[in-house]
Amino acid sequence: MYKVIVSNNVERKQVIVPPDTTIDKVIEESGIAMGSARPYLDGVSVHGKTHMTLRELGAGETAYLTAVANKDNN
């Protein structure tokens, strides 16, 4: 099981999920809105890769999934 800390500029939550969980599922399970922000896993952009699993993206047993607002709204 992986411990993922999910956060945006307002909230922070911790979820425990299996390594074969997709980024989309982690976001859904956390209940934290990502809005138009880009997701980053341990500081690396996963924009366009949210269908991939934590294992495929090389996450460790503790990972940080953060939403970083785009200043150009893309």
PDB file of N, CA, C and O in Angstrom, chain B, residues numbered from 101:
ATOM      1  N   MET B 101       0.834  -1.180   0.000  1.00  0.00           N
ATOM      2  CA  MET B 101       0.000   0.000   0.000  1.00  0.00           C
ATOM      3  C   MET B 101       0.881   1.247   0.000  1.00  0.00           C
ATOM      4  O   MET B 101       1.955   1.277   0.601  1.00  0.00           O
ATOM      5  N   TYR B 102       0.399   2.257  -0.681  1.00  0.00           N
ATOM      6  CA  TYR B 102       1.118   3.526  -0.771  1.00  0.00           C
ATOM      7  C   TYR B 102       0.372   4.589   0.024  1.00  0.00           C
ATOM      8  O   TYR B 102      -0.859   4.628   0.024  1.00  0.00           O
ATOM      9  N   LYS B 103       1.119   5.442   0.694  1.00  0.00           N
ATOM     10  CA  LYS B 103       0.534   6.602   1.364  1.00  0.00           C
ATOM     11  C   LYS B 103       0.757   7.788   0.437  1.00  0.00           C
ATOM     12  O   LYS B 103       1.894   8.127   0.108  1.00  0.00           O
ATOM     13  N   VAL B 104      -0.351   8.423   0.015  1.00  0.00           N
ATOM     14  CA  VAL B 104      -0.259   9.558  -0.891  1.00  0.00           C
ATOM     15  C   VAL B 104      -0.853  10.779  -0.196  1.00  0.00           C
ATOM     16  O   VAL B 104      -2.001  10.756   0.247  1.00  0.00           O
ATOM     17  N   ILE B 105      -0.066  11.833  -0.107  1.00  0.00           N
ATOM     18  CA  ILE B 105      -0.542  13.095   0.431  1.00  0.00           C
ATOM     19  C   ILE B 105      -0.982  13.931  -0.764  1.00  0.00           C
ATOM     20  O   ILE B 105      -0.174  14.287  -1.622  1.00  0.00           O
ATOM     21  N   VAL B 106      -2.285  14.239  -0.806  1.00  0.00           N
ATOM     22  CA  VAL B 106      -2.875  14.969  -1.919  1.00  0.00           C
ATOM     23  C   VAL B 106      -3.188  16.374  -1.436  1.00  0.00           C
ATOM     24  O   VAL B 106      -3.793  16.549  -0.378  1.00  0.00           O
ATOM     25  N   SER B 107      -2.778  17.385  -2.211  1.00  0.00           N
ATOM     26  CA  SER B 107      -3.031  18.747  -1.753  1.00  0.00           C
ATOM     27  C   SER B 107      -3.238  19.709  -2.916  1.00  0.00           C
ATOM     28  O   SER B 107      -2.759  19.503  -4.032  1.00  0.00           O
ATOM     29  N   ASN B 108      -3.974  20.766  -2.600  1.00  0.00           N
ATOM     30  CA  ASN B 108      -4.076  21.913  -3.484  1.00  0.00           C
ATOM     31  C   ASN B 108      -3.736  23.130  -2.624  1.00  0.00           C
ATOM     32  O   ASN B 108      -3.144  22.971  -1.556  1.00  0.00           O
ATOM     33  N   ASN B 109      -4.087  24.319  -3.053  1.00  0.00           N
ATOM     34  CA  ASN B 109      -3.692  25.500  -2.277  1.00  0.00           C
ATOM     35  C   ASN B 109      -4.528  25.699  -1.018  1.00  0.00           C
ATOM     36  O   ASN B 109      -4.216  26.573  -0.208  1.00  0.00           O
ATOM     37  N   VAL B 110      -5.592  24.901  -0.835  1.00  0.00           N
ATOM     38  CA  VAL B 110      -6.478  25.074   0.311  1.00  0.00           C
ATOM     39  C   VAL B 110      -6.504  23.852   1.227  1.00  0.00           C
ATOM     40  O   VAL B 110      -6.585  23.996   2.447  1.00  0.00           O
ATOM     41  N   GLU B 111      -6.437  22.663   0.655  1.00  0.00           N
ATOM     42  CA  GLU B 111      -6.614  21.429   1.419  1.00  0.00           C
ATOM     43  C   GLU B 111      -5.419  20.494   1.297  1.00  0.00           C
ATOM     44  O   GLU B 111      -4.625  20.571   0.359  1.00  0.00           O
ATOM     45  N   ARG B 112      -5.326  19.612   2.280  1.00  0.00           N
ATOM     46  CA  ARG B 112      -4.328  18.544   2.244  1.00  0.00           C
ATOM     47  C   ARG B 112      -4.929  17.325   2.915  1.00  0.00           C
ATOM     48  O   ARG B 112      -5.432  17.408   4.036  1.00  0.00           O
ATOM     49  N   LYS B 113      -4.874  16.184   2.223  1.00  0.00           N
ATOM     50  CA  LYS B 113      -5.399  14.937   2.769  1.00  0.00           C
ATOM     51  C   LYS B 113      -4.426  13.812   2.482  1.00  0.00           C
ATOM     52  O   LYS B 113      -3.619  13.884   1.555  1.00  0.00           O
ATOM     53  N   GLN B 114      -4.516  12.782   3.284  1.00  0.00           N
ATOM     54  CA  GLN B 114      -3.704  11.584   3.085  1.00  0.00           C
ATOM     55  C   GLN B 114      -4.626  10.435   2.722  1.00  0.00           C
ATOM     56  O   GLN B 114      -5.652  10.226   3.369  1.00  0.00           O
ATOM     57  N   VAL B 115      -4.259   9.682   1.679  1.00  0.00           N
ATOM     58  CA  VAL B 115      -5.017   8.491   1.307  1.00  0.00           C
ATOM     59  C   VAL B 115      -4.055   7.314   1.232  1.00  0.00           C
ATOM     60  O   VAL B 115      -2.883   7.476   0.892  1.00  0.00           O
ATOM     61  N   ILE B 116      -4.557   6.142   1.548  1.00  0.00           N
ATOM     62  CA  ILE B 116      -3.780   4.906   1.455  1.00  0.00           C
ATOM     63  C   ILE B 116      -4.380   4.099   0.309  1.00  0.00           C
ATOM     64  O   ILE B 116      -5.564   3.762   0.329  1.00  0.00           O
ATOM     65  N   VAL B 117      -3.557   3.795  -0.685  1.00  0.00           N
ATOM     66  CA  VAL B 117      -4.042   3.105  -1.884  1.00  0.00           C
ATOM     67  C   VAL B 117      -3.034   2.052  -2.330  1.00  0.00           C
ATOM     68  O   VAL B 117      -1.856   2.141  -1.982  1.00  0.00           O
ATOM     69  N   PRO B 118      -3.485   1.047  -3.103  1.00  0.00           N
ATOM     70  CA  PRO B 118      -2.551   0.065  -3.659  1.00  0.00           C
ATOM     71  C   PRO B 118      -1.700   0.707  -4.758  1.00  0.00           C
ATOM     72  O   PRO B 118      -2.105   1.715  -5.336  1.00  0.00           O
ATOM     73  N   PRO B 119      -0.524   0.137  -5.054  1.00  0.00           N
ATOM     74  CA  PRO B 119       0.378   0.710  -6.054  1.00  0.00           C
ATOM     75  C   PRO B 119      -0.183   0.716  -7.475  1.00  0.00           C
ATOM     76  O   PRO B 119       0.323   1.437  -8.336  1.00  0.00           O
ATOM     77  N   ASP B 120      -1.219  -0.077  -7.727  1.00  0.00           N
ATOM     78  CA  ASP B 120      -1.786  -0.113  -9.077  1.00  0.00           C
ATOM     79  C   ASP B 120      -2.950   0.869  -9.246  1.00  0.00           C
ATOM     80  O   ASP B 120      -3.734   0.748 -10.187  1.00  0.00           O
ATOM     81  N   THR B 121      -3.060   1.828  -8.344  1.00  0.00           N
ATOM     82  CA  THR B 121      -4.097   2.855  -8.412  1.00  0.00           C
ATOM     83  C   THR B 121      -3.658   3.971  -9.347  1.00  0.00           C
ATOM     84  O   THR B 121      -2.510   4.412  -9.295  1.00  0.00           O
ATOM     85  N   THR B 122      -4.571   4.431 -10.205  1.00  0.00           N
ATOM     86  CA  THR B 122      -4.235   5.525 -11.125  1.00  0.00           C
ATOM     87  C   THR B 122      -4.273   6.863 -10.394  1.00  0.00           C
ATOM     88  O   THR B 122      -4.886   6.994  -9.334  1.00  0.00           O
ATOM     89  N   ILE B 123      -3.609   7.843 -10.978  1.00  0.00           N
ATOM     90  CA  ILE B 123      -3.620   9.194 -10.422  1.00  0.00           C
ATOM     91  C   ILE B 123      -5.052   9.719 -10.374  1.00  0.00           C
ATOM     92  O   ILE B 123      -5.453  10.337  -9.388  1.00  0.00           O
ATOM     93  N   ASP B 124      -5.826   9.477 -11.436  1.00  0.00           N
ATOM     94  CA  ASP B 124      -7.229   9.901 -11.456  1.00  0.00           C
ATOM     95  C   ASP B 124      -7.989   9.344 -10.251  1.00  0.00           C
ATOM     96  O   ASP B 124      -8.770  10.059  -9.623  1.00  0.00           O
ATOM     97  N   LYS B 125      -7.766   8.086  -9.933  1.00  0.00           N
ATOM     98  CA  LYS B 125      -8.456   7.428  -8.813  1.00  0.00           C
ATOM     99  C   LYS B 125      -7.998   8.015  -7.477  1.00  0.00           C
ATOM    100  O   LYS B 125      -8.813   8.198  -6.573  1.00  0.00           O
ATOM    101  N   VAL B 126      -6.720   8.308  -7.346  1.00  0.00           N
ATOM    102  CA  VAL B 126      -6.207   8.923  -6.118  1.00  0.00           C
ATOM    103  C   VAL B 126      -6.887  10.274  -5.896  1.00  0.00           C
ATOM    104  O   VAL B 126      -7.318  10.587  -4.786  1.00  0.00           O
ATOM    105  N   ILE B 127      -6.977  11.067  -6.960  1.00  0.00           N
ATOM    106  CA  ILE B 127      -7.626  12.376  -6.869  1.00  0.00           C
ATOM    107  C   ILE B 127      -9.091  12.203  -6.464  1.00  0.00           C
ATOM    108  O   ILE B 127      -9.588  12.914  -5.590  1.00  0.00           O
ATOM    109  N   GLU B 128      -9.772  11.257  -7.103  1.00  0.00           N
ATOM    110  CA  GLU B 128     -11.178  10.995  -6.799  1.00  0.00           C
ATOM    111  C   GLU B 128     -11.363  10.571  -5.341  1.00  0.00           C
ATOM    112  O   GLU B 128     -12.249  11.077  -4.653  1.00  0.00           O
ATOM    113  N   GLU B 129     -10.532   9.647  -4.873  1.00  0.00           N
ATOM    114  CA  GLU B 129     -10.654   9.142  -3.508  1.00  0.00           C
ATOM    115  C   GLU B 129     -10.334  10.198  -2.456  1.00  0.00           C
ATOM    116  O   GLU B 129     -10.873  10.158  -1.350  1.00  0.00           O
ATOM    117  N   SER B 130      -9.463  11.139  -2.795  1.00  0.00           N
ATOM    118  CA  SER B 130      -9.102  12.172  -1.830  1.00  0.00           C
ATOM    119  C   SER B 130     -10.207  13.206  -1.669  1.00  0.00           C
ATOM    120  O   SER B 130     -10.336  13.823  -0.612  1.00  0.00           O
ATOM    121  N   GLY B 131     -11.004  13.395  -2.718  1.00  0.00           N
ATOM    122  CA  GLY B 131     -12.056  14.404  -2.665  1.00  0.00           C
ATOM    123  C   GLY B 131     -11.544  15.820  -2.801  1.00  0.00           C
ATOM    124  O   GLY B 131     -12.297  16.773  -2.598  1.00  0.00           O
ATOM    125  N   ILE B 132     -10.274  15.976  -3.143  1.00  0.00           N
ATOM    126  CA  ILE B 132      -9.691  17.303  -3.306  1.00  0.00           C
ATOM    127  C   ILE B 132      -9.834  17.734  -4.755  1.00  0.00           C
ATOM    128  O   ILE B 132      -9.450  17.012  -5.675  1.00  0.00           O
ATOM    129  N   ALA B 133     -10.393  18.926  -4.944  1.00  0.00           N
ATOM    130  CA  ALA B 133     -10.599  19.450  -6.294  1.00  0.00           C
ATOM    131  C   ALA B 133      -9.272  19.916  -6.892  1.00  0.00           C
ATOM    132  O   ALA B 133      -8.533  20.683  -6.275  1.00  0.00           O
ATOM    133  N   MET B 134      -8.986  19.442  -8.090  1.00  0.00           N
ATOM    134  CA  MET B 134      -7.782  19.866  -8.795  1.00  0.00           C
ATOM    135  C   MET B 134      -8.095  21.013  -9.768  1.00  0.00           C
ATOM    136  O   MET B 134      -7.199  21.760 -10.162  1.00  0.00           O
ATOM    137  N   GLY B 135      -9.366  21.145 -10.149  1.00  0.00           N
ATOM    138  CA  GLY B 135      -9.765  22.239 -11.029  1.00  0.00           C
ATOM    139  C   GLY B 135      -8.928  22.289 -12.291  1.00  0.00           C
ATOM    140  O   GLY B 135      -8.692  21.263 -12.928  1.00  0.00           O
ATOM    141  N   SER B 136      -8.483  23.469 -12.648  1.00  0.00           N
ATOM    142  CA  SER B 136      -7.674  23.630 -13.859  1.00  0.00           C
ATOM    143  C   SER B 136      -6.176  23.555 -13.564  1.00  0.00           C
ATOM    144  O   SER B 136      -5.350  23.830 -14.435  1.00  0.00           O
ATOM    145  N   ALA B 137      -5.832  23.179 -12.329  1.00  0.00           N
ATOM    146  CA  ALA B 137      -4.420  23.080 -11.941  1.00  0.00           C
ATOM    147  C   ALA B 137      -3.779  21.840 -12.554  1.00  0.00           C
ATOM    148  O   ALA B 137      -4.465  20.870 -12.876  1.00  0.00           O
ATOM    149  N   ARG B 138      -2.475  21.881 -12.710  1.00  0.00           N
ATOM    150  CA  ARG B 138      -1.723  20.732 -13.213  1.00  0.00           C
ATOM    151  C   ARG B 138      -1.293  19.863 -12.036  1.00  0.00           C
ATOM    152  O   ARG B 138      -0.826  20.372 -11.017  1.00  0.00           O
ATOM    153  N   PRO B 139      -1.453  18.539 -12.184  1.00  0.00           N
ATOM    154  CA  PRO B 139      -1.030  17.646 -11.105  1.00  0.00           C
ATOM    155  C   PRO B 139       0.469  17.328 -11.184  1.00  0.00           C
ATOM    156  O   PRO B 139       1.026  17.137 -12.265  1.00  0.00           O
ATOM    157  N   TYR B 140       1.092  17.278 -10.026  1.00  0.00           N
ATOM    158  CA  TYR B 140       2.508  16.924  -9.917  1.00  0.00           C
ATOM    159  C   TYR B 140       2.638  15.795  -8.909  1.00  0.00           C
ATOM    160  O   TYR B 140       2.049  15.848  -7.830  1.00  0.00           O
ATOM    161  N   LEU B 141       3.405  14.782  -9.258  1.00  0.00           N
ATOM    162  CA  LEU B 141       3.674  13.663  -8.369  1.00  0.00           C
ATOM    163  C   LEU B 141       5.132  13.756  -7.954  1.00  0.00           C
ATOM    164  O   LEU B 141       6.035  13.621  -8.779  1.00  0.00           O
ATOM    165  N   ASP B 142       5.351  13.985  -6.679  1.00  0.00           N
ATOM    166  CA  ASP B 142       6.704  14.150  -6.142  1.00  0.00           C
ATOM    167  C   ASP B 142       7.507  15.185  -6.931  1.00  0.00           C
ATOM    168  O   ASP B 142       8.695  14.995  -7.191  1.00  0.00           O
ATOM    169  N   GLY B 143       6.845  16.278  -7.309  1.00  0.00           N
ATOM    170  CA  GLY B 143       7.514  17.385  -7.982  1.00  0.00           C
ATOM    171  C   GLY B 143       7.637  17.257  -9.486  1.00  0.00           C
ATOM    172  O   GLY B 143       8.164  18.160 -10.136  1.00  0.00           O
ATOM    173  N   VAL B 144       7.163  16.158 -10.056  1.00  0.00           N
ATOM    174  CA  VAL B 144       7.255  15.932 -11.504  1.00  0.00           C
ATOM    175  C   VAL B 144       5.849  16.002 -12.101  1.00  0.00           C
ATOM    176  O   VAL B 144       4.931  15.349 -11.605  1.00  0.00           O
ATOM    177  N   SER B 145       5.680  16.785 -13.152  1.00  0.00           N
ATOM    178  CA  SER B 145       4.368  16.933 -13.780  1.00  0.00           C
ATOM    179  C   SER B 145       3.856  15.593 -14.306  1.00  0.00           C
ATOM    180  O   SER B 145       4.583  14.853 -14.969  1.00  0.00           O
ATOM    181  N   VAL B 146       2.599  15.295 -13.999  1.00  0.00           N
ATOM    182  CA  VAL B 146       1.946  14.103 -14.538  1.00  0.00           C
ATOM    183  C   VAL B 146       0.752  14.512 -15.405  1.00  0.00           C
ATOM    184  O   VAL B 146      -0.168  13.730 -15.644  1.00  0.00           O
ATOM    185  N   HIS B 147       0.799  15.772 -15.868  1.00  0.00           N
ATOM    186  CA  HIS B 147      -0.248  16.273 -16.763  1.00  0.00           C
ATOM    187  C   HIS B 147      -0.299  15.380 -18.004  1.00  0.00           C
ATOM    188  O   HIS B 147       0.726  15.149 -18.646  1.00  0.00           O
ATOM    189  N   GLY B 148      -1.469  14.886 -18.336  1.00  0.00           N
ATOM    190  CA  GLY B 148      -1.626  13.975 -19.471  1.00  0.00           C
ATOM    191  C   GLY B 148      -1.288  12.531 -19.155  1.00  0.00           C
ATOM    192  O   GLY B 148      -1.377  11.667 -20.027  1.00  0.00           O
ATOM    193  N   LYS B 149      -0.901  12.260 -17.917  1.00  0.00           N
ATOM    194  CA  LYS B 149      -0.538  10.893 -17.508  1.00  0.00           C
ATOM    195  C   LYS B 149      -1.376  10.407 -16.328  1.00  0.00           C
ATOM    196  O   LYS B 149      -1.011   9.432 -15.672  1.00  0.00           O
ATOM    197  N   THR B 150      -2.484  11.070 -16.055  1.00  0.00           N
ATOM    198  CA  THR B 150      -3.260  10.722 -14.872  1.00  0.00           C
ATOM    199  C   THR B 150      -3.970   9.381 -14.994  1.00  0.00           C
ATOM    200  O   THR B 150      -4.531   8.884 -14.017  1.00  0.00           O
ATOM    201  N   HIS B 151      -3.951   8.794 -16.184  1.00  0.00           N
ATOM    202  CA  HIS B 151      -4.513   7.450 -16.379  1.00  0.00           C
ATOM    203  C   HIS B 151      -3.509   6.369 -15.979  1.00  0.00           C
ATOM    204  O   HIS B 151      -3.859   5.189 -15.930  1.00  0.00           O
ATOM    205  N   MET B 152      -2.267   6.759 -15.693  1.00  0.00           N
ATOM    206  CA  MET B 152      -1.213   5.812 -15.318  1.00  0.00           C
ATOM    207  C   MET B 152      -1.249   5.542 -13.812  1.00  0.00           C
ATOM    208  O   MET B 152      -1.749   6.352 -13.031  1.00  0.00           O
ATOM    209  N   THR B 153      -0.707   4.388 -13.426  1.00  0.00           N
ATOM    210  CA  THR B 153      -0.704   4.013 -12.013  1.00  0.00           C
ATOM    211  C   THR B 153       0.488   4.623 -11.278  1.00  0.00           C
ATOM    212  O   THR B 153       1.452   5.082 -11.891  1.00  0.00           O
ATOM    213  N   LEU B 154       0.396   4.615  -9.969  1.00  0.00           N
ATOM    214  CA  LEU B 154       1.506   5.094  -9.147  1.00  0.00           C
ATOM    215  C   LEU B 154       2.771   4.300  -9.437  1.00  0.00           C
ATOM    216  O   LEU B 154       3.858   4.872  -9.532  1.00  0.00           O
ATOM    217  N   ARG B 155       2.636   2.998  -9.575  1.00  0.00           N
ATOM    218  CA  ARG B 155       3.791   2.144  -9.854  1.00  0.00           C
ATOM    219  C   ARG B 155       4.419   2.500 -11.202  1.00  0.00           C
ATOM    220  O   ARG B 155       5.640   2.612 -11.312  1.00  0.00           O
ATOM    221  N   GLU B 156       3.583   2.676 -12.226  1.00  0.00           N
ATOM    222  CA  GLU B 156       4.085   3.019 -13.562  1.00  0.00           C
ATOM    223  C   GLU B 156       4.835   4.347 -13.557  1.00  0.00           C
ATOM    224  O   GLU B 156       5.782   4.539 -14.320  1.00  0.00           O
ATOM    225  N   LEU B 157       4.402   5.261 -12.690  1.00  0.00           N
ATOM    226  CA  LEU B 157       5.028   6.578 -12.621  1.00  0.00           C
ATOM    227  C   LEU B 157       6.214   6.614 -11.663  1.00  0.00           C
ATOM    228  O   LEU B 157       6.837   7.662 -11.490  1.00  0.00           O
ATOM    229  N   GLY B 158       6.531   5.483 -11.041  1.00  0.00           N
ATOM    230  CA  GLY B 158       7.717   5.384 -10.195  1.00  0.00           C
ATOM    231  C   GLY B 158       7.572   5.988  -8.811  1.00  0.00           C
ATOM    232  O   GLY B 158       8.563   6.376  -8.192  1.00  0.00           O
ATOM    233  N   ALA B 159       6.342   6.071  -8.323  1.00  0.00           N
ATOM    234  CA  ALA B 159       6.125   6.629  -6.981  1.00  0.00           C
ATOM    235  C   ALA B 159       6.687   5.689  -5.917  1.00  0.00           C
ATOM    236  O   ALA B 159       6.698   4.470  -6.084  1.00  0.00           O
ATOM    237  N   GLY B 160       7.148   6.279  -4.830  1.00  0.00           N
ATOM    238  CA  GLY B 160       7.602   5.494  -3.698  1.00  0.00           C
ATOM    239  C   GLY B 160       6.426   5.168  -2.792  1.00  0.00           C
ATOM    240  O   GLY B 160       5.288   5.519  -3.102  1.00  0.00           O
ATOM    241  N   GLU B 161       6.690   4.505  -1.686  1.00  0.00           N
ATOM    242  CA  GLU B 161       5.617   4.116  -0.772  1.00  0.00           C
ATOM    243  C   GLU B 161       4.954   5.312  -0.116  1.00  0.00           C
ATOM    244  O   GLU B 161       3.821   5.212   0.355  1.00  0.00           O
ATOM    245  N   THR B 162       5.639   6.430  -0.080  1.00  0.00           N
ATOM    246  CA  THR B 162       5.043   7.696   0.348  1.00  0.00           C
ATOM    247  C   THR B 162       5.246   8.673  -0.797  1.00  0.00           C
ATOM    248  O   THR B 162       6.369   8.882  -1.256  1.00  0.00           O
ATOM    249  N   ALA B 163       4.147   9.274  -1.258  1.00  0.00           N
ATOM    250  CA  ALA B 163       4.224  10.169  -2.407  1.00  0.00           C
ATOM    251  C   ALA B 163       3.398  11.419  -2.151  1.00  0.00           C
ATOM    252  O   ALA B 163       2.470  11.421  -1.342  1.00  0.00           O
ATOM    253  N   TYR B 164       3.759  12.483  -2.862  1.00  0.00           N
ATOM    254  CA  TYR B 164       3.033  13.744  -2.771  1.00  0.00           C
ATOM    255  C   TYR B 164       2.417  14.055  -4.123  1.00  0.00           C
ATOM    256  O   TYR B 164       3.118  14.144  -5.131  1.00  0.00           O
ATOM    257  N   LEU B 165       1.096  14.222  -4.136  1.00  0.00           N
ATOM    258  CA  LEU B 165       0.375  14.589  -5.343  1.00  0.00           C
ATOM    259  C   LEU B 165      -0.180  15.984  -5.101  1.00  0.00           C
ATOM    260  O   LEU B 165      -1.067  16.170  -4.268  1.00  0.00           O
ATOM    261  N   THR B 166       0.339  16.957  -5.825  1.00  0.00           N
ATOM    262  CA  THR B 166      -0.059  18.339  -5.595  1.00  0.00           C
ATOM    263  C   THR B 166      -0.655  18.957  -6.849  1.00  0.00           C
ATOM    264  O   THR B 166      -0.292  18.601  -7.970  1.00  0.00           O
ATOM    265  N   ALA B 167      -1.575  19.887  -6.637  1.00  0.00           N
ATOM    266  CA  ALA B 167      -2.178  20.640  -7.730  1.00  0.00           C
ATOM    267  C   ALA B 167      -1.532  22.015  -7.747  1.00  0.00           C
ATOM    268  O   ALA B 167      -1.600  22.753  -6.764  1.00  0.00           O
ATOM    269  N   VAL B 168      -0.905  22.358  -8.869  1.00  0.00           N
ATOM    270  CA  VAL B 168      -0.253  23.652  -9.004  1.00  0.00           C
ATOM    271  C   VAL B 168      -1.016  24.446 -10.047  1.00  0.00           C
ATOM    272  O   VAL B 168      -1.130  24.028 -11.199  1.00  0.00           O
ATOM    273  N   ALA B 169      -1.538  25.598  -9.638  1.00  0.00           N
ATOM    274  CA  ALA B 169      -2.336  26.426 -10.530  1.00  0.00           C
ATOM    275  C   ALA B 169      -1.503  26.937 -11.685  1.00  0.00           C
ATOM    276  O   ALA B 169      -0.351  27.336 -11.512  1.00  0.00           O
ATOM    277  N   ASN B 170      -2.105  26.919 -12.877  1.00  0.00           N
ATOM    278  CA  ASN B 170      -1.458  27.476 -14.060  1.00  0.00           C
ATOM    279  C   ASN B 170      -1.739  28.961 -14.125  1.00  0.00           C
ATOM    280  O   ASN B 170      -2.881  29.395 -13.968  1.00  0.00           O
ATOM    281  N   LYS B 171      -0.714  29.724 -14.352  1.00  0.00           N
ATOM    282  CA  LYS B 171      -0.969  31.147 -14.471  1.00  0.00           C
ATOM    283  C   LYS B 171      -1.447  31.515 -15.868  1.00  0.00           C
ATOM    284  O   LYS B 171      -1.938  32.623 -16.081  1.00  0.00           O
ATOM    285  N   ASP B 172      -1.305  30.575 -16.847  1.00  0.00           N
ATOM    286  CA  ASP B 172      -1.787  30.858 -18.198  1.00  0.00           C
ATOM    287  C   ASP B 172      -3.100  30.132 -18.500  1.00  0.00           C
ATOM    288  O   ASP B 172      -3.564  30.157 -19.640  1.00  0.00           O
ATOM    289  N   ASN B 173      -3.718  29.473 -17.476  1.00  0.00           N
ATOM    290  CA  ASN B 173      -5.000  28.777 -17.587  1.00  0.00           C
ATOM    291  C   ASN B 173      -5.020  27.669 -18.611  1.00  0.00           C
ATOM    292  O   ASN B 173      -6.060  27.449 -19.231  1.00  0.00           O
ATOM    293  N   ASN B 174      -3.945  26.967 -18.822  1.00  0.00           N
ATOM    294  CA  ASN B 174      -3.903  25.804 -19.723  1.00  0.00           C
ATOM    295  C   ASN B 174      -3.897  24.532 -18.937  1.00  0.00           C
ATOM    296  O   ASN B 174      -3.864  23.448 -19.519  1.00  0.00           O
TER     297      ASN B 174
END
